[in-house]
């Protein structure tokens, strides 16, 4: 059931759990996430970066695929199709394509410009019944061409953006995209607590969910995080399972080279990763 992310995240905030955003890259990715969410009776957000959207031949293709798959699979849990780290132009493309949620990442702009562009997009998105996420402070590392230094967000700037009426707010608290280095300092819970105090009931978003220790995840949820993004971990599990299948020589047995068989172990690994995360986030049974 395709919906905006607004209601599911408000329920998560009130219920002290988080909804997972799992980025998709193709049909197998999408199918694995949707079926796992349905099996666990969990709300879910399908994240699509601009690079992934281009890879899948465009946002219209993605929206059509997700809508058709949602119907064909008989998905009844809430599903939001969400643009991840969208540019100003990318947001308008997804609005026209039929997404149900967008993220405008204006964190690289001066705060005044971030606020102005976010305010404009909030009005447009809400007029279309879509939810919108904004970002203050950059997420460290690189994901799909989006590079950040990992600066912690200014709580006052977070409040200014939250007051624009966004439905969720991504705030940098030392989190990074990709694998976390051994010398990573960890999440700044002091910053997160100050942001939570300033933004009140606003659902907060934790990007870079791969590799953050479970106790940190749980503490972040206690401090107002209601949406957690997972991408790299699904990629790693998919690659590992596929590599093992090929190295075991199974792709040379019978019709093991059939793409449906070749991609199956990776898809199963994604399902296992999504299930593990949903259980950790506390969203199981919350649809």
Residue pairs with C-beta under 8 A, 6 or more apart in sequence:
1 70
1 75
1 76
1 77
1 78
1 79
2 66
2 67
2 70
2 79
2 80
2 81
2 100
3 78
3 79
3 80
3 100
4 80
4 100
4 101
4 129
4 130
4 131
4 167
5 19
5 45
5 80
5 82
5 100
5 101
5 131
5 133
5 167
5 168
5 227
6 131
6 167
7 78
8 19
8 43
8 45
8 78
8 80
9 19
9 131
9 167
9 168
9 203
9 226
9 227
10 201
10 203
11 43
11 286
12 18
12 19
12 43
12 203
12 226
12 227
12 283
12 286
13 201
13 202
13 203
13 224
13 226
15 282
15 286
16 221
16 222
16 282
17 221
17 226
17 281
17 282
17 283
17 286
18 206
18 217
18 221
18 225
18 226
18 227
18 228
18 281
18 282
18 283
19 42
19 43
19 44
19 45
19 226
19 227
19 228
19 281
19 283
20 42
20 44
20 45
20 209
20 227
20 228
20 229
20 230
20 274
20 277
20 278
20 281
20 283
21 44
21 45
21 46
21 47
21 82
21 84
21 227
21 228
21 229
21 230
22 29
22 33
22 44
22 45
22 46
22 47
22 230
22 231
22 234
22 274
22 277
23 29
23 46
23 47
23 48
23 49
23 52
23 84
23 229
23 230
23 231
23 234
24 30
24 33
24 46
24 47
24 48
24 52
24 62
24 66
25 52
25 55
25 56
25 235
26 56
27 65
27 69
28 263
28 266
28 267
28 270
29 234
29 238
29 267
29 270
30 46
30 65
30 66
30 69
31 69
31 73
31 267
32 267
32 268
32 270
32 271
32 274
33 44
33 46
33 270
33 271
33 274
34 44
34 46
34 69
34 70
34 73
34 75
34 79
35 73
35 271
36 271
36 274
36 275
36 278
37 43
37 44
37 75
37 77
37 79
37 274
37 278
37 287
38 73
38 74
38 75
38 76
38 77
39 275
40 275
40 278
40 279
40 283
40 284
40 285
41 77
41 284
41 285
41 286
41 287
42 77
42 278
42 283
42 284
42 285
42 286
42 287
43 77
43 78
43 79
43 80
43 283
43 286
43 287
44 77
44 78
44 79
44 80
44 278
44 283
45 79
45 80
45 82
45 101
45 227
46 66
46 79
46 80
46 81
46 82
47 82
47 83
47 84
47 229
47 231
48 56
48 59
48 62
48 81
48 82
48 83
48 84
48 94
48 99
49 84
49 85
49 143
49 144
49 146
50 83
50 85
50 86
50 87
50 90
50 144
50 145
51 144
51 145
52 62
52 144
53 59
53 62
53 83
53 90
53 94
56 62
56 65
58 97
59 83
59 93
59 94
59 97
59 99
60 97
60 98
62 81
62 97
63 81
63 94
63 97
63 98
63 99
64 98
66 79
66 81
67 98
69 75
70 79
76 287
77 287
78 287
80 100
80 101
80 131
81 98
81 99
81 100
81 101
82 99
82 100
82 101
82 102
82 103
82 131
82 133
83 90
83 91
83 94
83 99
83 101
83 102
83 103
84 103
84 229
85 103
85 105
85 135
85 143
85 144
85 146
86 94
86 102
86 103
86 104
86 105
87 104
87 105
88 104
88 106
88 117
88 121
91 102
91 103
91 104
91 121
91 125
92 124
94 102
95 102
95 124
95 125
95 128
95 130
99 130
100 129
100 130
100 131
101 130
101 131
101 132
101 133
101 167
102 121
102 125
102 130
102 131
102 132
102 133
103 132
103 133
103 134
103 135
103 170
104 117
104 118
104 121
104 132
104 133
104 134
104 135
105 135
105 146
105 170
106 113
106 114
106 117
106 118
106 134
106 135
107 114
107 135
107 136
107 137
107 138
107 139
107 148
107 172
108 138
108 148
109 117
111 136
111 154
111 157
111 160
114 134
114 136
114 161
115 160
115 161
115 164
118 132
118 134
118 161
118 164
118 166
119 164
121 132
122 132
122 164
122 165
122 166
125 131
125 132
126 132
126 165
131 167
131 168
132 166
132 167
132 168
133 166
133 167
133 168
133 169
133 170
133 205
133 227
134 161
134 164
134 166
134 168
134 169
134 170
135 169
135 170
135 171
135 172
136 153
136 154
136 157
136 158
136 161
136 169
136 170
136 171
136 172
137 151
137 152
137 153
137 154
137 157
137 158
137 171
137 172
137 173
138 148
138 149
138 150
138 151
138 172
139 146
139 148
139 150
139 170
139 172
139 175
139 176
139 177
139 207
139 208
140 148
140 149
140 150
140 172
140 174
140 175
140 176
140 177
140 208
141 147
141 148
141 150
141 176
141 177
141 178
141 208
142 148
142 177
142 178
143 177
143 178
143 231
143 232
146 177
148 172
148 176
148 177
150 172
150 174
150 175
150 176
151 172
152 172
152 173
152 174
152 188
152 191
153 171
153 172
153 173
153 191
153 195
155 191
155 194
155 195
155 197
155 198
156 198
158 169
158 171
158 195
158 198
158 199
159 198
159 199
161 169
162 169
162 198
162 199
162 200
162 202
166 202
167 203
168 202
168 203
168 204
168 205
168 226
168 227
169 195
169 199
169 202
169 203
169 204
169 205
170 204
170 205
170 206
170 207
171 191
171 192
171 195
171 204
171 205
173 187
173 188
173 189
173 191
173 192
173 195
173 206
173 220
174 184
174 185
174 186
174 187
174 188
174 191
175 187
175 206
175 207
175 208
175 212
176 184
176 208
177 207
177 208
177 231
177 232
178 208
178 210
178 232
179 210
179 211
179 232
180 208
180 210
180 211
180 212
186 216
187 212
187 216
187 219
187 220
189 219
189 220
189 223
192 204
192 220
192 223
192 224
192 225
193 223
195 204
195 224
196 204
196 223
196 224
199 224
202 224
203 224
203 226
203 227
204 223
204 224
204 225
204 226
204 227
205 225
205 226
205 227
205 228
205 229
206 212
206 217
206 220
206 225
206 227
206 228
206 229
207 229
208 229
209 217
209 228
209 229
209 230
209 233
209 277
210 230
210 231
210 232
210 233
210 236
211 232
211 233
212 220
214 280
217 228
217 280
217 281
218 280
220 228
221 228
221 281
221 282
228 277
228 281
230 273
230 274
230 277
233 273
233 277
234 270
234 273
234 274
237 266
237 269
237 270
237 272
237 273
238 266
238 267
238 269
238 270
239 266
240 269
241 265
241 266
241 268
241 269
242 262
242 263
242 265
242 266
244 265
245 251
245 256
245 262
245 265
245 266
246 262
250 256
251 257
251 261
251 262
255 261
256 262
278 284
